[in-house]
Amino acid sequence: MKFDTNCLHAGYKPAGGEPRNIPIIQSTTFRYETSEDMGKLFDLEASGYFYTRLQNPTSDAVAARLCALEGGTAAMLLSSGQAANFFAIFNIASAGDHIVSSASIYGGTYNLFAVTMKRMGISFTFVSPDASEEELAAAMQPNTKALFGETIANPALTVLDIERFSKVAHAHGVPLIVDNTFATPYLCRPFQWGADIVTHSTTKYLDGHAAAVGGAIVDSGNFDWDRYSDKFPGLTTPDDSYHGVTYTKKFGLEGAYITKATVQLMRDFGSTPAPMNSWLLGMGMETLPLRMQKHCDNALAVAKFLQNHPNITWVHYAGLEGDRYYDLAKKYLPKGCCGVVSFGVKGGRSAAERFMAKLELCSIATHVADAKTCVLHPASATHRQMNDEELLAAGVGPDLVRLSVGIEDIDDLIADLARALEE
Ligand code: PLP
């Protein structure tokens, strides 16, 4: 089936008389006839549900839908995007290992990597998203286990050259993990360009309504763990906690990575989504193509309006001709560049603050990527503790406004922006 059809139907096929919508299986536990039947589940000899911390039918149906949208072979939902990026890496890296990551990533992910995972003994090298093949290769070490980047980075709005990153990753025998949150599979399917694993903060466009925090990991099934067995023993040698199961042997390249993340990491860390939240996500994904196109069309119109406004000093949006990432966006994001636009207000920090206070339709919120337009001035919110010099060093100028353009009528949005800029 085509993408739009999969948004509505993939992952769940009701039989006669069954609910048309994915049912919410709000149950922690599942009943079995005999202890032997249940024992087979614990030995991974049979598949089935026994405890929602590991797996739940509602979450699995929605994960299967996202898997179809990304074109992967296996997927899992998690309680947040933070959990997804942590699991995606910790599934293949332990103390003593090393990861190369684009420096242009969400601040929460940066902190997870540079502070918290560092405390676990995993080291990170951060590289420019524009790094050449040679620069990327120079960052790789014998203990490197993955390369990481964001398709469209939050908040810098850089566009990742996925083909270039995957080429270097594969030349060094490691997978490329791509956080596809801002693009969603509607705008870009990173597996088509060589990425091996995709992660999401489903909290954003996939849910689309700012209703539920959530995360997801999807595996392409393409990375040959067995070929680099010495690097990935967790997938290619027996797991004592499951009576000696070897994941690649038992579940194949298509299932090994997600099975291991589910039965080991979800079992031990329990970053499980509530079935109700998974259901909300599934509902949101039904309208993903309609919403994403409107986000993109509105954002481009807003970016063009801002670009021509005398009170605006600069605009970043990869869909704008002349933007630094315009050519990469043409290649990787032909349908549009999502709804997030950043720009500078003439007059710096105080002008940006005064402009935002005058907005009525666009609400001030730390969130991005949902149906209603929201706006943030990082210098007075997320980066409040920094002075102007520190802000510039962090790439977040004191005049920077991040606008997450929603799906309202474009005339109303532009009228709100125009009035606030005028006032
Ligand atoms: N990845 C990206 C690109 C994000 O923008 C975010 C949150 O803003 C996250 C991951 C973290 O996701 P969550 O807030 O769902 O934990």
Boltz pocket constraint, residues with backbone or C-beta under 6 A from the ligand:
constraints:
  - pocket:
      binder: B
      contacts: [[A, 79], [A, 80], [A, 81], [A, 82], [A, 83], [A, 85], [A, 106], [A, 108], [A, 109], [A, 150], [A, 152], [A, 154], [A, 179], [A, 181], [A, 182], [A, 200], [A, 201], [A, 202], [A, 203], [A, 213], [A, 214], [A, 215]]
      max_distance: 6.0
